Each structure stands twice: as structure tokens, then as C-alpha cells.
């Protein structure tokens, strides 16, 4: 269950607006009948680089059951490449999490080709530095966040979600498949009105035995859906809703409550 939360915290971080100069966005996460968490995002970007951070806190019942605070940040370069709409080259990915019993941090460093080469982690007072080796030649993405950065950036130019990437971070090895699902005209809480949106699906195919990750099991069989709107002033894409229809605890929804473009 914890892994499901962590994914969505990171997921929402990049699905906001990757091509905006900056934004601040708030979202509510619910699972089944429970209000699970709140998310506050901050994103800054130029034509050459991106930087994003997200702070997540459990809420209500889940805060009592499993109090949790997480901070996630990622930065790297954005550039055009021949044969691709755009490319993302990560430099660092950092996490800070605080649960009832432990404080953990993690930093993943990437080389000039965008492959992870070192992981620095701490658990309370203990520190561990581990080289990341044996990255598969087929791996063409550094982590889940870079995939969303590329996906939304490409969508801004092509209005298509189609993307397939393979990730290896030294521990997890998985493939991400994003597909177009056409358009859908429906009511969205963020806008308080009916809007014609783009609908996309997202699968995560586990390529390694990650038995402790519920999300990998769920998202391999059940698609993650997300709806994208287009801001009429800036013409930038933004997320209207994210949903998994079925998890062990019920439907998982991420509902944006505000969006401020800076």
C-alpha cells in the first residue's frame, strides 16, 4: 500500500505542466472511500533545464494509520534531438521521507548519457553509497519521473500520449507503456464544468521480481487513466484527473484542486 502512495506522489509531480516556466498545483488523493493524501507541487523550467519538487502528506484516516511526509525533487536538461520531439537528460533525483519510525533519504546520480551510476541512501543515522552497474542496454529512461517529463513535453507538441520506455535504476526494472484513448467530454472538479479532454492510459510492466510493490501488480493488469486539458491562454497541457479503477482498497483518484501558472 505504501508503494502505491509513493508512486502517485512522484507521478503527480511531473504530470502538472512540464513546459510552463513555473507552476504551483495542489491535488487530493483518495483511495476507495478514504481521503489518503494531499500534494503540493512546485515546478520551474527554462528552454534548457527543468526542476520539480513535490511535498506529500498523508491525510485523515491514513495519517492516523500511517503518518507520512515525503519530499521529491528532480532536475536535469531538456533538449531537442534528431528523430525525437524532445529529450530529457536527468542529473539528480532526490527523495526525503519521514514515517512514524524512520527518516530516509535517497539521491540517484546520472552520467552524461542519462544512466544512473550511483545511489546514496540514508536510514536515520546510517548512510550507504552503492554504485549502480549493469544497466541494461535496452533501458532508455532513467526513472519514472523522466518518463512523465518526456511524455507531457511531447504531448505539448504532438497532442499524443504514445510512448514506450524501459527503466532500470539499479533495483527496479520495468517498462512503461502510454497510449492514446481518444477524447472524452465530461465534468471535471478542477474546472467546475464540462470539458473536452484528452484521455490516456498508462501501464507498468514489471521486468524484474519486485514482490513488495503492489502498484506493479495492479498497473500491469489495470490501466492508469489520466485526462489532460489545454490551457486556453498559455496553450499548455495540464492534468484534469488521474485514476486507477481498481486497487485492493478500491478506486484510486488524484483530483487537482488548483493550478497556478507562474
N, C-alpha and C positions, 0 to 999 in steps of 0.2 A: 504494500500500500504506500509506503514511504517513497518508493521509487516512482510510482505514478505521479505523486505530487511534484517530485523534483523535476521530472520531465516537463510537466506543464509550466513550471516556473521558468525553466530555461526556454521552452518553446515560445511562450508569450513574449519573452524578451526580444526576440527577433522578428516576430510577426507584426509588430507595430507598424513602423514605416521606415524602411531601410534607406530610402533615397531622400528623406527630408533632411534639412540642415539640422534639425533637432526637434524632439517632441517629448512630451510627458503624458503618460497614459496610466489610468487606473483600471483594474479589472477585478471582478469577483469570480472565484472558483467554487463550484458546487459539485458534489457527488451524491447522487440519489436525492434524498430529502435534506441533506446536510449542507450548510454553508461551510466550505472547507478552508478557504484562504482568501487573502487579498494580495494584490500585486501592485507595486508602484514601479513604473519603468522610466528610465531616462536615456535618451539616445542623441548622439551628436555625430555628424558626418560631414565630410568635405568630398570633393571630387576624387581625392586620393586615399582617404582613410576612413575608417569607421570606429566608433567606440560606443559600447552599450553597457548599461548596468541595470539590474533589477533587484528590488528588495521584496521578499516574500514573507508573509506572516500567516501562521495558521489562525483560524477564527472560530469562535463559538465552541461547539461540541468538540471539534478536532483540536482546538487549542487546549482544551482540558485533557483530552485523551493523549495528545502528542504535541506539546508546545514546541514550536519550531520557528526559527528565523533563518533565512538564507539570503545571501548576497552573491550575485553572479555578475561577472564582468568579462568582456571580451573585446579585443581590439586587433586591428590589422589593416591591410591595404586593400584598396579597390582599384582595379584597372581593367582596361579593355584588352582582349587577346584575340588573335586571328582565329576565326571559326567559332567563337563563342560570343554571346551577347556581352557578358562581363565576367570577371573572375574575382574571387575573394582569396586573399592570402593572409591567414591568421598569423599573429605574432605571439600572443599570450591569451590564455584562458584561465581565470581565477575564480575560486569559489570560497565562501566562508559560510559555515553552517553551525548553528547552535541549537542543540536539543536539550532535553531535560538533564541529561547526564554528561554530554560531551560537547566540546568545541573542535571542529575540524576545519582545515583549510587545504586547498589544493591549487597548485599552479602547474599548468602544462605549457611547455615552451616548444615553439615550432622553428624549423630551419628555414632557409631561404626558399625552399621549394614547397613550403606549407605542410611538411610532415612533422608530426610530434616526435621529439627526440629526448625529452626529459620531463619527469614528473616529480615535483617537490610537494610533499604532503605532510601535514601535522595532525596529530590527535592529542588534544590537551597539550602536554609539555613534550611529547615525543615527535621527533622530526625524522622523515625518511626521504632520501633522494634516490630515485630509481631511473636508470637510462631506459628509454623506450627503443627497442630494437626489433628487427624482424617485421617491419611494416610491409604488408603485402603489396606487391606491385599493382594489384588491381584496385587498391584503395585510392580514391580520387577526391577525398574530402577529409578534413582534419577532425571535425566534431559536428555534433548536431546543429549547433548554432551557425556555423559557417554555411551549412546547407540551407538554412532558412534565409540567411543573408543573400545567398545567391538566388534562391527561389523568388523572393519578393523583389529583388533587384531586377531579375529577368522579367518578372510579371509587369513591372512598371513600364517596360518597353514593348513586350510582346502580347500582354494580356493572356498569357498561358502559364499554367502551373506545372506543366510537364517537366519532370526532372528525375533522373536516377543517379544516385551517388552511393559509394561504398565507404564506410568509415572504419578506421582502426585506431584506437587511442592507447594501445599498449595493454588494454584489458578487454574491452568490448570490441566485437567485430560484427558489423551489421550493414545491411543495405536499406536505403531509403528510397521509396518509390512514390512520387507525387504525380497525380493525374488530374486532367480537367474533367469536370462533371457538368459542364454547361452553365447556364444561368438560372437563377431562381428569384422570383418576385415574392417577397414575404416581409412580414413585420420584424423589425429589429429594435431591441430595447435601447441600444445606444442612440439611435436616431429618433426614436418615438414616432416612427412612421414606417410605411411600407416602402421598400427599396428594391430595385432590380440589381441583384448582386451576382458575382461570380462564385461558383461553388467548386471546391477542390477536394480531393481525397488524398490521404497520406497513409502509407503502410511502412512498417519497420519489420524487415525480415532478419531474424537472428541468424548469424553465420557462425556463432560460437555458443557453447553451453553456458548461458548466463541464467542459471536457475533461480537466482534471487530477484529477478526483475519481472514483476507482474506485467508491466507495460509491454515488454517484448512479446509476451504470450498473447495479450489482448490485441495489440495493434497488428500482429501478424495475420489474424483472422478477421478482426473487426476494423474497418477503416476509421481513421480520424478525419472528420469533415471540418472544413473551415470555409467561411464565407468572407469574401473580400469586396469592399466598396471602393469607389473612386472619389476623392475629394474634389469638389467642383471648382475650387479656387486654385489649388496647387496641382491638380491632376495626379496626385499621388495615391497609391493604393493603401488601404488600411483594413484592419480586421474588424468584421462585424460580429462574428461569433465563431467559437470552436467547440466541437462536440464529439464525444465517443458515445454511441447509443447504448452500449452495454459494457459494463465492468462488473466485477464481483459485488460491488456496492450499489450498482445502478448506473444511470447515465451520468457522464462527466461533462460539465458545461463550463466554458470560460466566457463570461459576458463582460465586455468592455463597458465601463460606466462613464468614462470621459476620455477625450482626446484633444490635446493642445499642441498644435504645430508651432514650433518656435522659429 
